[in-house]
Amino acid sequence: MKASLPFWKVLLRIHILLLISACQSGKMPVPEMPFSSATVYYH
């Protein structure tokens, strides 16, 4: 239980970093569907 909590926090942080890098590069390499499905998965 304790080991899984930081794991999904790291995954969430990676998703945020990917969104930031995509916005900085000026293009979205992936559609919004994987991000929305990942958000539903985390909740």
C-alpha positions as CSV (number, residue, x, y, z in Angstrom):
1,M,0.0,0.0,0.0
2,K,2.7,2.4,0.9
3,A,4.8,1.4,-2.1
4,S,2.0,2.0,-4.5
5,L,1.2,5.5,-3.4
6,P,4.5,7.1,-4.5
7,F,4.4,5.1,-7.7
8,W,1.1,6.7,-9.0
9,K,2.4,10.1,-7.8
10,V,5.5,9.6,-10.0
11,L,3.3,8.6,-12.9
12,L,1.1,11.6,-12.4
13,R,4.2,13.8,-12.3
14,I,5.4,12.3,-15.6
15,H,2.1,13.0,-17.2
16,I,2.3,16.6,-16.1
17,L,5.8,17.0,-17.3
18,L,4.8,15.5,-20.7
19,L,1.9,18.1,-20.9
20,I,4.3,20.9,-20.1
21,S,6.9,19.8,-22.6
22,A,4.3,19.4,-25.3
23,C,3.0,22.9,-24.6
24,Q,6.5,24.4,-24.7
25,S,7.3,22.6,-28.0
26,G,4.1,24.1,-29.4
27,K,2.7,20.8,-30.6
28,M,0.8,17.9,-29.0
29,P,2.5,14.6,-30.0
30,V,-0.4,12.6,-28.6
31,P,-4.2,13.1,-28.7
32,E,-6.1,14.1,-25.5
33,M,-7.7,10.7,-25.2
34,P,-4.8,8.9,-23.4
35,F,-4.5,11.8,-20.9
36,S,-8.2,11.8,-20.2
37,S,-8.4,8.1,-19.8
38,A,-5.3,8.2,-17.5
39,T,-7.1,10.9,-15.4
40,V,-10.1,8.7,-15.1
41,Y,-7.9,5.8,-14.1
42,Y,-6.2,7.8,-11.3
43,H,-9.5,8.9,-9.9
